[in-house]
Amino acid sequence: MKFAIIKERKNPPDRRVVFSPEALMKLKSKYKEAELIVESSGVRVFNDKAYSDLGFNVLDNVSEAEVLIGVKEVPIEALIPNKKYFFFSHTIKEQPYNRELLKAILDKNITLYDHETIVNKQNKRLIGFGYYAGVVGAYNCFRAYGLKHNIFNLPKAQDLKNRDELNAELDKLTIPVMKIVLTGTGKVGNGAKEVLDHLNIKEVSIEDYLSKTYTMPVYVQIGTLDYNERKDGVFKGKQDFYENAEEYKSTFMKFAEVSDVFIAGHFHGEGAPYLFTREDAKSAAFNISLVADISCDIDGPVACTLRASTIKDPVYGYDAQTESEVDYKNSNAIVVMAVDNLPCELPDNASRDFGVMFLKHVIPAFFNGDENGVLERAKITENGQLTPRFSYLKNYVNK
């Protein structure tokens, strides 16, 4: 079977890739029957020479490959009919801006596997860039704090070569006294936690965080049931929350009243209560002055996230009283960092990490008859049709 690493064509340019040159070598070593080619790219974080030096053919045309592997959406005009593709299609939530893309994939008889749909039998995602979203999001949180208060000036993560350089910049900081609440205990939340730990910010218990005053910076990491409770007051566990989210209400305000900074690394499921509303943010008791919204659900569970920000312009302000965007330097502003493509800022490390996961969880399925059903579950389209698992997208495609 012949695999191709395709170049990224979406704008703004994305420098990430699924396989670094070294990861591709590991793939070739483990699966000698696999044929591997690389599409030439002037954008990719690893240049063409890095692949060709290891013996891989770098070509302008990779249409000879059966399986084409990329990161972001492939423009419609670049799609090659009758191929198997891997990329983030951003269609499974019926995103209106990519409806025509999914329609074209069906029209061109393409078999689409979405990185987001690569899950195990328990429907847990096996691969993703979430960890580095957490790392860069937490870094950007402190960069925004420094800009707001003119106390330090971190360079943008995108201007750093890798994680080592990012850590070196963090090592220069002296973090003032503050209380930080971090939501999320998955890959995103734990990536952010690593940054807080690297800065030697003390982690404290929920009870102490809510009740004590500190003379040093501290943080608390909280999970779903730490800031949500059933409306009837009965405790039924996390699975009940996932299955009956509409029966719950947020208790996040108890954290908002004692926190200076909020790092949002949670997953917000459909029907789940908002963490805090616009009315909550207007309260005199609301103390949060900076939100690093890594999850970045627009106009949703984090009321001050009016829009996604960009790597070029990552910070804006939110005036709670007028419910409007303002300059983040405004004295009344809640500072908002809501970049929605954070891993793009550390493409080297993010790509290497992603390749390890892809090699472990996806590639074996091509050579073991998909014995664990990974490909079958991930497949969105085949033979010009939606697969049964994704048949709910039929009305979306036909609108």
C-alpha positions in Angstrom: 0.0 0.0 0.0 1.3 3.4 -0.9 0.9 6.3 1.5 1.5 10.0 0.8 2.2 12.8 3.2 0.4 15.8 1.5 1.2 19.4 1.8 -1.1 21.8 3.6 -2.9 24.2 1.3 -5.3 26.0 3.7 -4.8 29.6 4.5 -3.5 30.9 6.9 -0.6 28.4 6.3 -0.4 25.5 8.8 3.2 24.2 9.3 2.2 20.9 11.0 2.4 17.5 9.4 1.2 14.1 10.5 4.7 12.5 10.3 8.1 14.0 10.9 10.9 12.5 8.8 12.0 10.4 11.8 8.5 9.1 12.4 8.2 8.2 8.7 11.4 6.2 9.1 9.9 4.3 12.0 6.9 3.5 10.0 9.0 2.2 7.1 11.1 0.2 9.5 8.1 -1.4 11.1 6.0 -2.0 8.0 8.4 -2.8 5.2 5.6 -3.4 2.8 4.4 0.2 3.1 5.5 2.5 0.3 5.9 6.1 1.4 6.1 9.3 -0.6 6.0 13.0 0.4 4.5 15.9 -1.4 6.8 18.8 -1.7 5.9 21.8 0.5 7.5 25.2 1.2 5.4 25.6 4.4 5.9 22.4 6.4 8.0 22.7 9.6 10.3 19.9 8.3 11.6 20.9 4.8 11.7 18.7 1.8 15.4 18.0 2.3 14.8 16.5 5.7 12.7 13.8 4.1 14.8 13.3 1.0 18.0 12.9 3.1 16.4 9.9 4.7 15.6 8.3 1.3 12.0 9.4 0.8 10.8 10.5 -2.6 9.6 14.1 -2.4 7.3 14.8 -5.4 5.2 17.6 -6.8 2.5 15.1 -7.7 1.5 12.3 -5.3 -1.6 11.0 -7.1 0.0 7.6 -7.4 -0.6 7.0 -3.7 -3.7 5.2 -2.4 -3.8 6.9 1.0 -3.2 10.6 1.4 -2.5 11.9 4.9 -2.8 15.6 5.9 -3.7 17.8 8.8 -6.2 20.5 7.9 -9.0 20.5 5.3 -8.0 19.9 1.7 -9.4 22.5 -0.7 -12.1 21.1 -3.0 -10.1 21.8 -6.1 -7.1 19.8 -4.7 -9.0 16.7 -3.9 -8.0 13.7 -6.0 -11.0 11.4 -6.8 -11.2 7.8 -5.7 -8.6 8.1 -2.9 -8.5 7.5 0.8 -7.9 10.7 2.8 -7.0 11.5 6.4 -7.5 15.1 7.7 -9.5 17.2 10.0 -12.6 17.8 7.9 -14.6 19.9 10.5 -17.9 18.4 9.2 -19.1 16.0 11.8 -20.8 18.8 13.8 -22.5 19.9 10.6 -20.3 23.0 10.3 -21.9 25.1 7.6 -18.6 26.4 6.2 -17.5 22.9 5.2 -20.8 21.5 3.8 -19.6 21.9 0.2 -16.3 20.1 1.1 -18.2 17.0 2.3 -20.4 17.1 -0.7 -17.4 17.2 -3.0 -15.8 14.3 -1.1 -18.9 12.3 -1.8 -19.1 13.4 -5.4 -15.4 12.4 -6.0 -15.9 9.0 -4.5 -13.4 9.7 -1.7 -13.1 7.6 1.4 -12.7 10.0 4.2 -11.2 9.3 7.6 -11.3 12.2 10.0 -8.7 12.5 12.7 -11.4 13.5 15.1 -13.3 10.3 14.5 -10.4 7.9 15.2 -11.7 6.4 18.4 -11.5 3.2 20.4 -14.4 0.9 21.1 -15.4 3.1 24.0 -15.6 6.1 21.6 -12.6 7.8 23.2 -10.4 9.7 20.8 -7.0 8.0 20.1 -5.1 10.9 18.4 -5.2 14.7 18.5 -3.3 17.9 19.1 -5.0 18.6 22.4 -1.9 18.3 24.6 -0.1 21.0 22.7 -3.2 23.2 22.6 -3.0 23.0 26.4 0.7 23.8 26.5 0.6 26.8 24.1 -2.7 28.0 25.6 -1.2 28.2 29.1 1.9 29.9 27.7 -0.3 32.4 25.9 -2.2 33.0 29.1 0.9 34.3 30.8 1.9 36.2 27.7 -1.5 38.0 27.8 -1.1 38.7 31.5 2.3 40.3 30.9 1.0 42.4 28.1 -2.0 43.6 30.2 0.0 44.5 33.2 3.3 45.5 31.5 5.3 43.3 33.8 7.0 41.0 31.3 6.9 40.5 27.5 7.0 36.9 26.3 7.7 36.3 22.6 5.0 34.6 20.7 5.2 30.8 20.8 5.2 30.7 17.0 8.5 32.6 17.0 10.2 29.8 19.1 11.7 26.8 17.6 10.3 24.2 20.0 9.2 23.3 23.5 12.7 23.7 24.9 12.8 27.3 23.8 9.3 27.8 25.2 10.3 26.5 28.5 13.4 28.7 28.5 11.2 31.7 28.1 9.0 30.6 31.0 12.0 30.2 33.2 12.7 33.9 32.9 9.3 34.8 34.6 8.5 35.7 38.1 4.8 35.0 38.5 3.0 37.4 40.8 0.5 36.4 43.5 -2.6 35.1 41.8 -5.2 32.3 41.9 -5.7 30.3 38.7 -8.5 27.9 38.1 -7.9 25.3 35.3 -10.9 23.3 33.9 -10.3 20.0 32.2 -8.5 16.8 33.1 -7.9 15.5 29.6 -5.0 16.1 27.2 -5.7 19.8 26.9 -6.0 20.3 30.7 -3.0 18.3 31.4 -0.9 20.1 28.8 -1.8 23.4 30.5 -1.1 21.8 33.9 2.5 21.0 32.8 3.1 24.6 32.1 1.8 25.7 35.5 4.0 23.0 37.2 7.0 24.1 35.1 6.5 27.6 36.5 6.5 26.1 40.1 3.0 27.4 40.7 1.6 25.5 43.7 -1.3 23.2 43.1 -3.8 23.2 46.0 -7.0 21.3 46.9 -10.4 22.6 45.9 -11.3 23.2 49.6 -8.2 25.2 50.3 -8.5 27.1 47.0 -12.0 28.2 47.8 -11.4 29.1 51.4 -7.8 30.4 51.8 -5.8 33.4 50.8 -2.2 32.9 49.6 1.0 35.0 49.4 2.2 33.0 46.4 0.6 32.0 43.0 -1.5 28.9 43.3 -3.8 26.9 41.0 -6.5 24.3 41.2 -7.4 21.8 38.4 -11.1 20.9 38.4 -13.1 18.3 36.6 -16.7 18.2 35.4 -18.4 17.4 38.7 -16.3 20.0 40.6 -18.2 22.8 38.8 -21.5 21.1 37.9 -24.2 19.5 40.1 -27.6 18.0 39.5 -30.5 20.4 39.9 -32.2 18.0 42.3 -29.0 17.8 44.4 -28.6 14.0 44.0 -25.1 12.8 43.2 -25.1 10.2 40.4 -21.6 10.3 39.1 -19.8 11.5 35.9 -21.6 9.1 33.5 -24.9 10.5 34.5 -23.7 14.0 33.7 -22.6 12.8 30.2 -26.0 11.2 29.6 -28.2 13.8 31.3 -26.3 17.1 31.1 -29.5 19.1 30.9 -30.3 18.0 34.4 -27.3 19.8 35.8 -26.5 23.4 36.7 -23.2 25.2 36.9 -21.5 25.9 40.2 -18.5 27.6 38.6 -19.3 31.0 40.2 -17.8 29.8 43.5 -14.5 29.6 41.6 -15.0 32.8 39.7 -15.5 34.7 42.9 -12.0 33.8 44.2 -10.0 33.4 41.0 -7.9 36.0 39.1 -7.2 33.8 36.0 -9.3 31.1 34.3 -7.7 28.6 31.9 -10.5 26.8 30.1 -9.3 23.4 29.0 -12.5 21.4 29.4 -14.7 19.8 26.8 -18.2 21.2 26.7 -20.8 18.7 25.6 -24.1 19.4 23.9 -26.8 20.3 26.5 -24.3 20.9 29.3 -24.8 24.1 31.4 -22.7 27.2 30.7 -19.8 27.7 33.1 -20.7 31.4 33.5 -23.2 33.6 31.7 -23.0 37.2 30.7 -25.1 38.0 33.8 -22.7 36.1 36.0 -19.8 38.2 34.6 -21.7 41.4 35.5 -21.8 40.4 39.2 -19.6 42.5 41.6 -18.5 39.1 43.0 -17.1 38.0 39.7 -13.3 38.3 40.1 -11.7 36.8 37.0 -9.8 39.3 35.0 -8.2 37.1 32.4 -9.6 34.1 30.5 -7.4 31.8 28.4 -10.1 29.9 26.6 -8.3 27.0 25.0 -11.6 25.2 24.4 -12.9 28.2 22.4 -16.6 27.6 22.1 -17.8 30.8 20.6 -20.6 32.7 22.4 -21.0 29.6 24.6 -20.1 28.3 28.0 -17.5 31.0 28.7 -19.5 34.2 28.2 -16.6 36.5 27.4 -15.5 34.4 24.4 -17.2 36.5 21.7 -15.0 35.2 18.9 -11.9 33.2 18.2 -8.7 35.3 18.2 -5.8 34.6 15.9 -2.1 33.8 16.3 -1.4 37.2 14.8 -3.7 39.1 17.1 -4.4 36.7 20.0 -5.8 38.9 22.7 -8.9 41.1 23.0 -11.0 42.6 25.9 -14.5 42.0 27.0 -16.6 44.6 28.9 -19.0 42.6 31.0 -21.4 45.5 31.6 -21.9 46.3 27.9 -21.4 42.7 26.8 -19.1 44.0 24.1 -15.5 43.7 22.8 -13.1 46.4 24.0 -9.4 47.0 24.0 -7.8 44.5 26.4 -5.9 47.4 28.0 -9.2 49.0 29.1 -9.4 49.1 32.9 -12.8 47.4 32.8 -11.8 44.7 30.4 -11.7 41.0 31.0 -8.7 39.9 29.0 -9.6 37.1 26.6 -7.1 34.8 24.8 -9.1 32.5 22.5 -6.9 31.3 19.7 -8.5 28.3 18.1 -5.5 26.8 16.4 -2.9 26.9 19.2 -0.9 23.8 18.3 0.1 25.6 15.0 2.4 27.8 17.2 4.6 24.8 18.1 4.5 22.8 14.8 7.7 20.8 15.5 6.7 19.3 18.8 3.0 19.0 17.9 3.8 17.1 14.7 6.2 14.7 16.4 3.7 14.0 19.1 0.9 13.4 16.6 3.0 11.1 14.5 3.7 8.8 17.5 0.0 8.5 18.1 -0.9 7.9 14.4 1.8 5.2 14.1 0.6 3.5 17.2 -3.2 3.6 16.7 -3.9 4.0 12.9 -1.2 2.5 10.7 -1.4 -1.0 12.2 -5.0 -1.2 11.0 -3.9 -1.2 7.4 -1.8 -4.3 8.0 -3.9 -6.4 10.5 -7.2 -6.3 8.7 -8.4 -3.5 11.0 -8.8 -6.1 13.7 -9.8 -3.4 16.3 -12.2 -1.6 14.0 -10.3 1.7 14.1 -10.6 2.4 10.4 -14.2 1.3 10.2 -15.3 3.6 13.1 -13.3 6.5 11.6 -14.7 6.2 8.1 -17.2 9.0 7.2 -17.6 8.3 3.5 -17.2 5.3 1.2 -18.3 4.5 -2.3 -19.9 8.0 -2.7 -22.1 7.5 0.4 -22.1 8.4 4.0 -21.2 5.4 6.2 -24.0 4.2 8.6 -22.1 5.7 11.6 -22.3 9.1 10.0 -25.7 8.8 8.2 -27.0 11.6 10.5 -25.1 14.0 8.1 -27.4 13.3 5.2 -29.7 16.3 5.7 -26.6 18.5 6.3 -25.1 17.4 3.0 -28.4 17.8 1.1 -29.4 21.3 2.4 
